[in-house]
Amino acid sequence: MIKKFRCMEVDERYMRRALCLAGNGLLDASPNPMVGAVLVDPSGKIIGEGWHRRCGEGHAEVNAVASVADTSLLCNATMYVTLEPCSHYGKTPPCASLIIEKGIPRVVIGCLDPFEKVAGRGVRMLKDAGVEVVTGCLEKECLELNEKFVASHRRKRPFVTLKWAESADGYIDGKISTPLTSMLTHRLRATHDAILVGSGTVLADNPRLDTRLYAGHSPLRVILDRRGRVMDAVDGTTIIYREFSSLNDVLEDLYKRGITSVLVEGGAELHRSFIDSGLWDAMRIERGCKNINGKVKAPCLSSDCEVDSVDIVDMNRIINIKNVNTLI
């Protein structure tokens, strides 16, 4: 029993290192998940490590193996990887096949991959080849790392974050953001695949909906325009939905397009529609410290809201909320 406990402690130590590595893919891995991998020899020395840097490029396991100076050590090594190795051909070959080919005898996995083309098949491929496989090492932490990816593939729709700014007396106020909180909003945009607004927001504000204030890719722009008030997009960075029966239809179509996360920035009526339909997973509300007695009331929070954190930035409160009904 003591030996087993110590083995778990050792496994968790290296899995934490793999989690740290995985976080390096925050801005570039999506729509793929963030994944980290560490290779350890029998003496406990790390002989290789890597992470998934960018969608379409080598996965964490590939990069970890490539970093090993003496590949003869692989036949006695343990690989620690935050997410189940893939078992299918996508933009890159299966990582499970690489592990088998290199003769790595033991693999410790943080959590299973919910993507339907993997979903346990990677583990089964490794076990069928005689590899010792341990699953569930720091599973909670590994799932939380890829909250958007996991939730999206479990629900067959993108992870939805609602974001707005409001005054102290509860009115929508797009002018309360400071240079620093504006930068934080652009960082939030950079961690989503798409940003969604209604046609009213486009006509009123003509927002650029990009990440010019922060490093990282600008998300796909999505506009809901049933009344045909917005001109057709002339590039591939914008999708306009004019005919749809429900928000769920829009989300299902975005999921089919490979979008795993959507940031909804307005307007207030659209936010209320997402809240009323229960089609949301997180909220980020910036609340100012002044009353403005404005014209448009901010959405009322529903009973399924749970405050996750509150930060004070430049006197404004940044409130992060989770939907208790959609937690992974």
N, C-alpha and C positions, 0 to 999 in steps of 0.2 A: 504494500500500500504506500509506504514512504517512497519507494523507488518510483512508483507510478506518479506520485505527486511531484517529485523532483523533475521527472520527465516532462510533466505538464508545465512546470515553471520554466524549464529550458525552452520548450516550444513557444511559450508565450513571449519570452524575451526576444526571440528572433522574429516572431510574427509582428511584434511592435515595431521592429526595425523595418519590416516590409510595409507596414501601414504608413510609416513616415515617408518612405520612398514613393508610395502610391500617390500621396498628396501632391507630388510634383506635377502630376498630370491634370491638375484642377482646371486650367484654362484651355487645354488643347486636346484632351483625350475624348471628350464628348463628340458624338453620341455614344462612343464606347465608354466602358467604365474605367475608373482609375484603379490600377492594379500595381502592386509592388511584389518583388520576388527576391529572396535571399538564398544563397547556396552556402552550406556549412559542412566542413569536414568532420570526421569523428572526434577530433580533438577540441571542437568547438570554435575553430577559426572560420571566419567568413572568407570564402574564396571567390565569391562573385555576387553581384547584385544588380538589379535593374528595375525599371518601371516602364509602363506604357506611356510613351512621350506624346504621341499624336495619332489620331484616328487614321488608319491606313498604313501605319508603320509598325515595326516589330513590337510584339507584345512583351510584357514584363519578363516572362520566362525566357524568351529568345534573347533579350538584352542581358539577362543575368548569366546565361550560359556563355554568351559571346564575351563577357567580361572576365571569364576564368582564364588565367594565364597558363595553367597546367591542366589540360582537359583530362589527363589520366586520373585526376582526383575525383572526377564525377561519379565513377563507379562505386564510390563509398560515401557519397555526399547525401545530405538531406536538403530538399528544396522546400522553402517556406513561401507560400504564395497566398495573397489575400483573397483571391477569387478562384473558383474551380477552373482549371485549364480547359481551354476550348477543345472541342473534338471534331470540328467541321472545317471545311475550306471556305473562307470568306475572302477578304482582301489579302489575308496571309494564311499559310498552312496551319494545321492543328498543332497547338502547343503540347497536347498530350502525346502526340506522335514523336515530337522532338525529345520529350523526357524519356520515352521508351527507347528511342534510337541511341541516346547518349548513355543509357544504362544507369540512370539515377535510381537507386533502389528504394528510396523513401520520400514521400511527398506529404507535407502537412498543409492543409487547406483551411483558410479562414471561413468561407461560406460558399455554398453552392451557387451556381450561376442561374438566375431565373429565366434567362433568354431561352426560348423554346428549342433552339437548335443545339443547346448544350444541356442544361437542366438535368444533371446527373450522368450524362453520357460520358463526360470527361473522366469522372471518377471510375465509371464502369470500365472504360477502355484501359485505364492504368491498372486496375485490379486484375483484369483479364490477362494482362501482360506480366503479372507477378509482382507488380510494384506494391509496396506497403503504403497504404493511404490512410491518413488521419484527417478527419473533417471536424469542423466546429471549433477550431482554436481561435479564441477571441471573436466568435461569430457575431456578437452584437456590434462590436466596434467595426468589423468588416462590412456588415450590412449598412450601418449608419454612414460609413465613408461614401457609399454609392447610393444614398437614399433616393435620389431622383431616378437613377437607372433601375434600381430594384423595384420601386413603386410603379414605374412606367410599365415594365414587362409583366408585373403581376396583374395590373389592372387593364392592360391593353389600351392605355391612353397616356399622354404625357403627364408628368408631375406638374401641378399648377400652383404657382405662387402669385398671390394678389398683392399689389403694391400701390400705396397712395400716400399723399401728404395731407395732413389736416391741422386746423388751428386748435387752440386749447378748448374752444367752445364747440368743436365738432363739425366744422365746415371744411370742404375741400379747399386747399390753399396751395397752389403750385409755386408760390413765391417765398415760402418759408425756408427752403433748402439753402444751406450755406455752401461755399465752395467745397468744403470737406464732405458734407453729407451728399452733395451732388456726385463727387468722386465715388463715394460708397455705393450710390445707386448704379453708377456705370460698372463698378465691380460686380454688383449683383447681376446686371445684364450679361456680363461676360461669362457667367456661370450657368446661363440658360441657352438652350438651342434656338428658341424663338421668343419674340416679344409681341404681344397681342394688344390691339387697341380697337375701339369702335370708330366709325366714320366721324362722329361728332368731335372726338378728340383731335382727329387729323385736321378737320376744317377749322376748329377753334385755335389750335396751337401750332399746327404744322410741325410736329416734333420730328427730330432727325432719328431718334430711336437707335442710336449707335453707342459705341464705347470710346468716344474720342477723349474722355478724361481718364481712361484707365487702359492698361495693357490688356490684350486679349482680343478675341474675334468679336465682331459685331453680330448679334443674333439675326436670324431670319425675321423679317418684319411681316406680321400677319394683321390684316385689317378686315373687320366685319362691316359690310356695307350693303345691307339689304335694299336700301333705297337708291343705290347707284349714284351716290353723290361724289365719289372719289374717282379720279381718272385712273385708267388702267396703268399698271406698272410697266416700265419699259426695260427692266432688268430682271435678273433672276434672284434678287435679294428680297422680293416682296411677293406675298400671296394675298389676293383679295377674295374673300368669300362673299358672294352676292346671294346665292341660293342655298339655304340650309334650313332644316326643320328644327334643329336644336343645337345647343352648345356641345352636346355629346357627339353629334355628327361631325362637328368641326374638329374636336379632339381626336376622334377615331381616325379621321383622314390625316391629321398631322402625324399620328402614331404610325400609320402606314407609310408615311413619307420618311420615317426614321427619326422623327422629333421625339425626344424623351423628356424634355422640360420646356415649359412655357411660362413666361413672366407677363402677367396681365397688368397693364399700367393705366387703364381707364377707358371710358370715364366711369363716374359713380354708378350710373345705371347698369353698366356692364358688370361692374364688381358685384352689385346686388344680385344680378342674375346668376353669377357663378356661386355666390353664397347660398341663395335660395335653392339652387339645384344640387348643392352638396358637392359640386365638381371643383373642389380646391383642396390643397394639401398644406399650404403654408401661407402666411401673410407677413408682410413687412410694412408697418405703419410708421411714418415719421410725424410726430406730433409736436407742433410748435408751442411756445409758452405764452402767446398772446391771443386774446379774443378778437375776432374780426367781424362777427355778425354777418357772415357771408350769404351767398345766394343758394349754394348747393350743399346740402347736408352730406356728410360722409356716411358710408354704409354703417348700419348697425351690426354689431357682432352677434353671431348666433351662439346657441348653447354648446355647440361642438368645438368651441374655441378654447385653447389652452395656451396661456402665455409661456413661452419657452425661455425668453430672455428680454431684458430691458437695458439699453445702453444710453448714456447721456453723451451727446456729441454736439458741441457748440450750442449748448443750452436746449437743444431739441432732444426729445425722447425717441429712440429707435426701438420699436416694439416688435419683437418676432413672435409669431403665434403659429401653433400647429393645430391641425384638425384631428381631434381625438378619434374620429371614426375612420381615418385613413392612415394611421400610424403603421409603419412596417413592423 
